[in-house]
Amino acid sequence: MKPIIAIVADDLTGASDTAVQFVHAGWTTRLSVEGAREALSTAVDADGVEVLAVTTQSRALCDAEAARTVRDNVVRLRAAGVTRLYKKVDSTLRGAFKAEIEAARLAWRDDAIAVVCPAFPATGRTVEAGVLTVEGRPVTETSAATDPVTPVTESHIPTLLGCGHVVPEAGESAQALAARIVQAGPVVVVDARNDEELEHLARAIAELGERVVPVGAGGLAAPLARVWADADQRSPVIVVVTSQHSAARAQARALRADGATVWMPTLEQLAELGRWEAWTAPLVAELAQSPARIETLLVLAPDGCHDDLDADTVAERLGALAARLVMQTGAAGVVATGGDGARQTLLALGASGIALVDEVMGGVPLGKMTGGSAAGLPVVTKAGGFGSEDILVRAVRAIRNRRFK
């Protein structure tokens, strides 16, 4: 496997704090202490490296030399088959800031757009009205202004770069923000005051496809690593809820409100085999025609009780249906609420267990199925009476926002 994503940073520590964001999102990542020539000469194919971070050691170079070094690295990475580029820059604007961004953009593609946002709220860096601030102060009022090697003389990034500027609007969709970025020119600075705005920007960047060159620090890299993981997934996440606990019902409603497609039989359809088969057959057939149009499919047990229906039958039928949907759609993952339903789903897929990877939140594990016909499939299991109202939404996103092999 050739690297999919390249990170080009002007120093080693910058490459490291950006590359680790991709590790958190599940990408197989390698950090090189050298440039692209040396990094690509090692056996990245054999190691299955998906994200390759290289260092140009160009922060202290003059503009012309820094631009040449960045250009050479990007050209090599592009020739090696990399399809996405992240240009890591200093979060306080030090170095040959403009020269490196322009060199990376021109070397990437003829129609490339550089989207610049060095905000890193976790470290006090934000961009508002185009001005980079550090702990609330313009960067030129901090120690970066007196850096002995690369002093920063301008806090207003659009002025520094001589480029366009876009301010995200409240309630604006990612598609609308992406459209305004395109209209603003080949190099565009975008504001971000917090992690939520960085997440929104990352989704807009994803809308622009492979032509975009995101430019930033570890702050933008974190949501972008998740969004790019999601962009590579075209299959639905299957959610099966067999619990009738009030918490599970509220969580199912929240998932529906988030856009999930819901399949819920009546009690009579679930109780009688003939009715069950008559209900599932057309739904499954319709899904087979266009599985990609559904991002999340919720298979939900109906409320109430029926004289001819017990909890075991509910779990077996819904679990078997969820397993069938997994195999038919090549699902991106499974979320199961209700212990019996989760167990029946795994048994129907022939799974022998779950290799735990992480947690969506405390008590809600994320893992990969072991054994059976869906080995390696991401899976989240959750007790019916447990978790916040948005936990199913978060569980689906945990699967989509992580790179699984």
N, C-alpha and C positions, 0 to 999 in steps of 0.2 A: 504494500500500500504506500503510495506516495503521499507526502504531506499535503493537506488540504488548505491549511491556513498558515500564513507566515507572519511573524511579528518582527519588525525591524526597529530596533531600539538604538539610541545613541550611546548607551552605556550598559554595563552588565546588571547593575542593581535595578535599573528601569526595566530591562528585559525580564528580570526575575519577578518583580512585583506584578507585571502584566501577565506573564505566562502562567503564574500560579492561579489566576482567575479561570483559565481554561481547564486546569487540573480540577478545580472545584466543580466544574460543570461536566466532568467525566471524559474530557478529551485526553487522548494519549499524547503527552507533550514532552518535548525535549528542549532544553536550554543549552545553547552553545556559547562558549566564552569567546568565540571568534565569529567571523562573518560567514556569508552564505557559501563561499568556496570550500572552506574547511568543513562546515556543517554538512554539506551535501556529499562530501567525499566519504563520509562514514555510512554505515549500513542502516540508513533510516528506513528503507523498505522492509528489511528483515525485522526490524523492531516494531513495525506497525505504527510509526509516528504519524500523527494526524496534524499536530500543531508544532511548528518549528520556529523557535525564537532565536534570532541572531543579533549580535552586537556589532555595531560599526565603529565604536570608540571614537566618535566624531564630534563630541560636544565641544571640545576645545579647538577644533579645526576652523580655519577661515571658511567663509561661505562657499567659495568655489570648490575647495577640497572636500568639504562636508557633502556638498551636492554630488560630486563625482562618486564618492564612496557609497552614498545611499543609492544612487542610480545603478551602480554596478551590482549591488546586492539585490535590488529589486528585479533587475533584468535576469539574473541567475535564477532567482526563485521562481519567477514567471516561467522561464524555460524548463524548469524542473517539474512543472505541472501544478503549482500552487494556484488555487482559484480564488482565494480571498487574502487580502492584505490588511494588516493593522499596523499603522505607523505610530510607534510609541515615542512621545515627546516628553520633555521635562514638564512637570506640573506647575513650575514657576516660570516657564518661558525661557529658561536659560539655553544657551547654545545657538547654533545656526538655525534658528527656528523656522524662518520663512524659507530659507534655501533648501532645507531638508524636506519640507512638506512639498514644495513645488517639484523637486527632483523625484520624489516618490510618485507623485501624481502623474507626471509626464512619462515616467518609465513604466507605469502600470498599464495604462490603456489610453488610446487616443481620445476616448469619450469619458475618461475618469473624472470623478467629482471627489474632492477632498472635503470631508465633513469634520470640522475641527471643534473639539470640546475637551480641554484639559482638566475639567472639573474632577475633583476627587473628594467628595464631601466627608468621607471618613477621616481624611487628613486635613480638613479645614479649607480645601480649595473649592471655590465655586465660581461660576461665570454668570454674571448678571449685567444686562445692558451692554454686553460685549466685554465687560471689564473682569479680569481675573483678580479675585480677592483671596487672601490668605488670612483665615480667622477674622474675616470682616474688613480687612484693610487691603487697598489696592496693592498689587505685588510690588510696585515701585516704591512703596513705603515700608518694605520689609528688607531683610538682609540680602535678598536676591539682587537688590539694586546696587549693592556694593560688593557683589561677588568678584573676587580678584581676577578671575579668568574670563567669565562671561557675564558681565553686569547686565541687568535687565533695565531698559530705559523707557519702556512703554507698557502700560497696564491694559489699554484698550486693544484687544486682539485684532479686530477688523482693521484698525489703523496700522498695527504692526505688520499685518499681512497684506494690506491694501486689497481687501476682499469684501464679499457680501456678508450680511449678518441677518439671522433669523431668530425671532423670539417666539417660542412655542406659545400657543393660545390655549386657554382653559377649555377643556372639552374637545379639543381638536383630535381627530383621528390620526393614526400613524400614517395612513395614506395621504391625508391632506398635508401633514407636515412634510412628508417626502416630496410632494409636488411643489411646495414652496421652496424647499431646498434646491431642487433642480432649477427653478426659475431665478434663484439668487446668484448663480454663476458657478464656475468650475472650482472655486475654493469658497467655503461658507463656514462661518463661525455660528454655532448654535448655543444659546444659553442653557444652563442647567444649574439649579440652586440646591438640588437634593437628589437622593437616589431614585425617587419616583420619576423625576424628570429625565434622569439618565436612562432609566428603563424605557420610557416613552421614546426618547431619541434613538435608542438601540433598535426599537421596532420600526421606526421610520427608516433607519439605515438598512434594515433587512429588506424593506420594500424596494430599495434602489438596486438590489441585486449585486452582481459581482463587479460592476463598474465602480462602485463606491470604494474610497479609501478612508476608513475611519481614522481619525488622528486624535490621540488622547493619551491618558495615563491609565493606571489600574482602575480608576473609577468607571470609565466607559467600557473597559474591557470586560468587567464582571457581568453586566447584563447582556453584552453582546455575545459572550461565550454561550450563554443560555439561549438567546434568541437564535443564534446560528445553529445550535443543536436542534432546536425546534424546527427550523427551516428545512432540515434534511429529512423530516418525518412527514409522510403523506398519509399514513394509515390512522384509523381512529383509536382512541383509548376506550376500552370496554370497561364500564363500571357496573357492578352487580350489587344490588342492595336487597338483602333478604330479611333484614331486621325490621321490625315494626316499632322499635323504640322511638319515642318522640324526637330524640336528638337526631337519629338517623333520618327521620322523615324531614326534619328541618334542613338537614344537610343536603338531602336530595332536592328539595325545593330551591336551595341556593345554587345547586349545580344546574338545574333547569333554567334558572334566571340567567346563568352565565352562558347559556346558549346550547346546552346539551340536548340532543335528540332523546326522547323518552319512549321506551317500550314498556307498557304496564298492562298486563292482562287483567281480566276480571277474575274474581274468585272462582266463578264457574268454569272459565277457560283453563284456569290453573288446576282445578280439581279433577276434571274429566279428560282422559287421555285424548279422546277423539277431538274434543273442542280445543285442547292444547295444540295438537298438531295442525288443526285447521287455522288457528290463530297465527302460529309461528311461520308456516310455510310461505304465505305471500310476503310477509315482512322480510324473511331471509332471501327470497327470490329477488325482491326489489333492491335490497342492499347489495346483492351480487352484481347488479348492473352498474352501480356507481358508488363503491365504498369510499372513495376519496372525498365525496361531498360532505361526509359526516366527520367532524373532528372528535366528538365525544358522544358515545352511545350509552345511555343509562338504562339498564334492565332492572326494573323496579317491581318488587312484590306489592300487590294491592293491600290496602288497609282492610281490616276486619277479619272475620273468621267464617269458616264453612264446615258443615257437618262432615263432609267427605274429604277434608283437606287438613293434613297435619304439617308440622314444621319440617319434618324430614322430606316430604314430597316437595314442598316449596323450595328447599335448598337443592334437592337433586335436579328438579326441572330447570330452575333458573341457572344453577351452576353448569348443567350440561349445555344449556343454550348459550351461556357466555363462552364456554369452551369452543362451541361450534363457530361462534362469531369470530373468535380469536383466529382460528385456522382459516376461515373463509376470507377474512379481510387482511390477514397478515398484520394484526393489530400492533400498535406501538407499545401497548402495555395493558395491564389489568389492574383495576382497583376493586377490592371486595370488602363490603361492610356486612358484618354478621359472620360469626365464626363458622357456622355450619355451611353457609353459602360459599365462603372462601375455601373451605376444605373440599367441598364438592366440585368447585371449579378446578382446583388443582388436580383432584383425582380424575376428573374427566379428561384432563390434558395429559394424564400419565405422569405428572410431576412427583418426584420423590421428596422434594423439600424446597427451601428457599435459601439462597446464599445472600446474606444480609449485606447491604452496601451503605445505608445511611438511614436517616429518619426524616420524615416530612415534618414532624414535630414530636415531642416526647410521647412515646407510646404508640406511634404510628410508623412502623418500619417500612423502609423501601429496600427491595432486594431483587434478585433475579432467580427465576425458576431453575431448579436443577432436575435433570432427567425428563423423560417424556418427549412428546411431540413439539413442545414449545420451550425447550431448554434455552435458557438465557433471556427469556422474556421478562421485562421489568414488571414487578408486581408490588402493590401496596395492599396491606391487610389492616383492617381496623375493626374494633369491637363496635357493635351497634349503638351502645349508649355512651359513647366516648367521643370527645373532640369538639372543637369550635364549629360554629355553623358553616364556616367556609372551608372546612377541612377537605371535603371531596374536591372542591375547586383547586385547593392547594396540592392535593395528591395528584390530580391530573397534570398540573403544571410541573410538579416535581419529576414526573416521567418525561414530559415533553421538553423540559429545560435541562435535560442531562443527556450526555452522549453515552449511549449504550452500544456495546458490540454485539 
